[in-house]
Amino acid sequence: MVSNQSRILQSARTLFNEKGTHSVTTNHIAQHAGISPGNLYYHFKNKEAIVRALFQDLQNLWDQIYQFPENPTLQDINHMLTRNYQMLWEYRFFYRETLSLLQQDPELAQQYQQVRARGMQDFHGLCLLLMQQGLMKDLPAERITMLAEACWMVTDFWPTHLELSGRTLSEETIQEGIALMWMVLEPHMKGTS
């Protein structure tokens, strides 16, 4: 049986993805979840608390996606990219509205910065592992940081880029995003350029 808290989060994510966070109220979320507004407020103080809880869910997914085997292969990286873009689709509201959400909620902004810093460390660790495995060309730390920034920009701003181009995030455009990410990574991989 799904708890009320889980139903609230599922409903919020669905509505935020469909309509954007600005158009969705806590009353809309409660109605979609089939509970009273009072029950929603029992679990979440306001809409910002719901967004923070969804961001925590997103962090948990990131942690699962970025678990690397001891001896990663290029197929492992492709699998990671595919899972990452699928997650991007599932939480597309956050990627579309990142700047606005962070500006509205300093607590969320602080959490995001912590996650971003940890993500940069994880990316450095992955690159070092790939270099040790002979899959990636040797890169100095500053080049790894620049590569991480490029990958982060491609991923995080892909939904916004699509919408500004009159397109939407879909299974097809997810594949385009993965291909674009490989265009960024391939020159740094051994035997792919």
N, C-alpha and C positions, 0 to 999 in steps of 0.2 A: 504494500500500500504506500502510495506517495504521500509524504508529509505536506502540510499546508505551506511550509517554508519552501520546499522544493517546487510545489505548484506555483507559488508566487514568482520564484526565479525563472521557471520555465515560461510562464505567461509573460513576464516582463521582457525576457530575451526575445520572444516571438514578436511582441508588439513593438519593441524598440527596433528590431530588424526591419519590420514592415513599415513603420511610420516615423521612426526617429524618436529620440528621447524627449524632444521639446513638445511633441504632439501628444504624448502619452502621460496621463495623470495616474496617481495611485488608485483612484476610483476605477479607471479603465483596467488597470492590472487586477484589482480585486474582482471586478466583474468577469474578466476573462478567466481567472483562476477559480471562479465559482465560490468565492468566499465573501464575507462582509468586509467593508473598509476597516472596521474595528479589529477584525482578525488580522488583516494585513499589518495594521499599526502595532499589533502585539508582537509581531516578528521583526518589523522594520520601521524605524522612526520616521523615515521619509524616502523619497525617490532616490536621493543621493546614497542612502544606505543600501538600497537595492542595487544600484550601479556598482558600489564598492564590493558587494557580495558577488556580483557577476564577474567583476574583475578578479576577485580571489579565485573563482572557478576557472577563469582563464589562466591565471598563474599556475594552478594545479595541472591544467592540460599542458602548459609549456613544460613543466617539470617532467611530465610523462614523455612528451615528444622528444625532449633533448637529453634523454638517457642513451648514451652511446655504448655500443659493445666495445670490448677491449681492443679488438682489431677491426675498426670500421672499414667498410668498402664504399665505393662510389654508389652502389645500390642502396646502402644504408643511408647515405646522404640524400639520395633521391626520395627514398621512403620518408625521411624526416621532412623534406620540403613538401611532399604531397600531404602529409598529415598536418603540417603547419598551415598550408593554404586551405585545407578542409576546415581547420579550426577558425581561420580567418573568416570563412563563409558563415560558420555557426555563430560567430560573435561580430558580424560585420558592422553592427551599429557602433561598436566601440572604435573600430578602425576609421569609420567615416567621420566620427565626431570627437576624436581624441583631443584635439586642442581645446575645443569648447568645453568638454567634460572636465578636463584638467583645470581650466581657468575658473570654472564654477565651484570646484571642490578642492581646496588646498590639501585635504587629507588624501584624496585620491591622487593628486599630483605628486605628493611625497611618496606614496606607495609605488607609483609608476616609475619615478626616478630611481628608487631602490631596485626595482625589477630590471630596469634598463641597465644599471651599473652591473648587476649580476649577470645579465645577458651578455654584456661586453666581455666579462671575465670568462664566461662559458665559451664564447666564440673564440677567444684567444686560446683557451684550453683545447678546443676541437682542432684548431689549426695546428697547434703544436703536435697533437696526436697524429694528425694526418701527415705532417712532415716526418715524424718519427717512423710512420708506416710506409713512407716513400710514395704517398699518393699526392702530396702537395709540394710544390717547389718551396725551397727555403725562403722565408720572408722575414724581414726585420719587424720588430714589435710595432713600429709606427705604421708600416704597410698593412699589418694585420688589423690595426685599429681602423685604418681607412677602408679596408675591405669590409669590416664589420659594419661601418657606417653606411656603406653603399648597399649592403644586403638588407640592413634595417630599413633604409629608405624605400627600397623596392617593395619589401613586404608591407610595411605599415601604410604606405601611401598609394598602393595599388588600387584599393577601392575608391579613394578620392579621385585619382587620375581617371579611372573608368567613368565615374559619374560626370566629371568635368568634360569628358569626351562624348557625353550623351549615351554611354553604355552602362551596363550594370554588372555586378559581380554574379557570375554563374559558373556552372561546371566548366564551360568552355573557356571563360576568361581566367579561371583558376589555372587551367593548363597553360595559358599564355603567360601568367605570372611565374609559374614554375620554370618555363622556358627562358623567361627574362632573367630569372635568378641564375640559371645555369650560364647565361651569357656573361654574367658578372663573375662567376666562380671559375669557369673553364680555363681562362688564361693563366690561372694560378695553380691548376692541377697538372700533374705529370701525365703525359701521354694523351691529353685531350685537346691540345692547341696545335 
